[in-house]
Amino acid sequence: MGCCLTKIQDSMPQHNGSEANTQISISSSNSVDRPYTILGKPYDDVNLYYTIGEELGSGGFAVAYLCIENSTGEKFACKSIAKERILTKVEEDDVRREIQILQHLRGRPNVVEFKDVYEDERSVHIVMELCAGGELFDRITAKGYYTERAAASICRAIVHFIHSCHSMGVMHRDIKPENFLLSSKDEIALLKAIDFGLSTFIEEGKVYNEIIGSPFYLAPEVLHRRYGKEVDIWSAGVVLYILLCGVPPFWAETEQGVARAILKGYIDFERHPWPTISSSAKELVRRMLTQDPKERITSAQVLEHPWIREGGVALDRPIDSAVISRMKQFRAMNKLKKLAVKIIMENLSTEEIQGLEATFKNMDTDNNGIITYDELKIGLARLGSKLTETEIQRLMEATDLDGNGSIDYIEFTTAAMHKHKLERYEHLYRAFQHFDKDGSGFITGDELETALNEYNMGDDATSNDLMIEFDGDNDGKISYQEFCGMMRSETQLQYSSRCMSHVVTSKSKNRF
């Protein structure tokens, strides 16, 4: 249950008469004679109502636990958001908004069911339905095969969810497989959206400009900082592409490269297995991944498409097994990187992180929130840099993700964290040592399995897949060099203004 709940630019919209506004107080005023609260109501101890059990997952602000209702014995999930990690009023608004949206979407079939919310001195606890069926891609890869018709059914469920959100005035902004769980282990389990940390209420006529989401799934208009609800259909189109061929449509060695590939917009339908995929499926993918959001197919139109419709033209024959293998590798890479980045982030000091903010402010001489080429050049010289003008220009181009000729705070901190923190020797080596329990200089299969189990991020099969993927010389273990090569390519940090705002103001652990 990923949670990126940090700095945003917008105040929360009001929805008069909605359930969301009637269930929690949005007052942020503090009384002298009563404790500070985020929810604006008296503290209530969640332990009086539930027995908290094992950890299910963790994020930058929250940890999800299994919990059992004391009065009924029924199992739920409890997402506990640490208040010490909520540093600003806008972050408080984010927490309130996530709760509001969960309440607002109550009863929708593809949305995790909200149960209740509690607050104490340390945390806000959101109790919700337990989705015991696991992640979507894990179910697919465990089964070992599936068909175009099965892919159509999955995509139909995701787009039904998007259509429901949009009709209720909600834009999700982070559609990706990891944000959907299956309700149970049954073959006919419902697919449920579980994470609304980046979601927002849609305001008529408003143009959104935050870079929000996860790299592979970002729509081009998000990178241009001018977008609306159409971004959710683009992201669902990326998911459909992965379902049909096993890898994302826009791929590169770095996040900047991924962003450029998205903006270029070339979709590869030539490589295997696309020649064997039906023309109707490819036509739908093209329409969902249309660059111009005004021309992009809507959620209602997707649901009416002949390939996606129940009983439609989607083929009922197995998709090539190579797709499953690619999907397993893609999932395995993400899991190991999530764990390694989590360990690195836990070990960054507050001083290191705060230093980035100070450096940005020093370079932004006119205090307008962006660094121009001239400011970058002068700032680097002031810091003693010997870079040539050509090298500075390359640095500018690599850091300027949206290509607007300047570097904003998020672009600056993203680049700085990647180059000077995540790739710095001591941080990478500390992460490597966390896996290498016996100090042999290699990560064995058993050590990898132990680390994944420790963080509830995989099983024996995941460990084996990771070893196959990253053991370059096939000696049955991962060397430090192999580990560094994996970490320095295709980084899976979410690049969203909320997540990166959190990164530069907190040293807490993060699920990316």
Secondary structure as GFF3:
##gff-version 3
##sequence-region A 1 512
A	DSSP	alpha_helix	19	23	.	.	.	ID=ss1
A	DSSP	three_ten_helix	46	48	.	.	.	ID=ss2
A	DSSP	beta_strand	50	58	.	.	.	ID=ss3
A	DSSP	beta_strand	62	69	.	.	.	ID=ss4
A	DSSP	beta_strand	75	82	.	.	.	ID=ss5
A	DSSP	three_ten_helix	83	85	.	.	.	ID=ss6
A	DSSP	alpha_helix	89	104	.	.	.	ID=ss7
A	DSSP	beta_strand	114	119	.	.	.	ID=ss8
A	DSSP	beta_strand	123	129	.	.	.	ID=ss9
A	DSSP	alpha_helix	136	143	.	.	.	ID=ss10
A	DSSP	alpha_helix	148	167	.	.	.	ID=ss11
A	DSSP	beta_strand	170	171	.	.	.	ID=ss12
A	DSSP	three_ten_helix	177	179	.	.	.	ID=ss13
A	DSSP	beta_strand	180	182	.	.	.	ID=ss14
A	DSSP	beta_strand	191	193	.	.	.	ID=ss15
A	DSSP	beta_strand	200	201	.	.	.	ID=ss16
A	DSSP	three_ten_helix	215	217	.	.	.	ID=ss17
A	DSSP	alpha_helix	220	223	.	.	.	ID=ss18
A	DSSP	alpha_helix	231	245	.	.	.	ID=ss19
A	DSSP	alpha_helix	255	264	.	.	.	ID=ss20
A	DSSP	three_ten_helix	274	276	.	.	.	ID=ss21
A	DSSP	alpha_helix	279	288	.	.	.	ID=ss22
A	DSSP	alpha_helix	299	304	.	.	.	ID=ss23
A	DSSP	alpha_helix	321	346	.	.	.	ID=ss24
A	DSSP	alpha_helix	350	363	.	.	.	ID=ss25
A	DSSP	beta_strand	370	371	.	.	.	ID=ss26
A	DSSP	alpha_helix	373	382	.	.	.	ID=ss27
A	DSSP	alpha_helix	389	399	.	.	.	ID=ss28
A	DSSP	beta_strand	407	408	.	.	.	ID=ss29
A	DSSP	alpha_helix	409	416	.	.	.	ID=ss30
A	DSSP	pi_helix	417	422	.	.	.	ID=ss31
A	DSSP	alpha_helix	425	435	.	.	.	ID=ss32
A	DSSP	beta_strand	442	444	.	.	.	ID=ss33
A	DSSP	alpha_helix	445	454	.	.	.	ID=ss34
A	DSSP	alpha_helix	460	470	.	.	.	ID=ss35
A	DSSP	beta_strand	477	479	.	.	.	ID=ss36
A	DSSP	alpha_helix	480	487	.	.	.	ID=ss37
A	DSSP	alpha_helix	497	503	.	.	.	ID=ss38
###
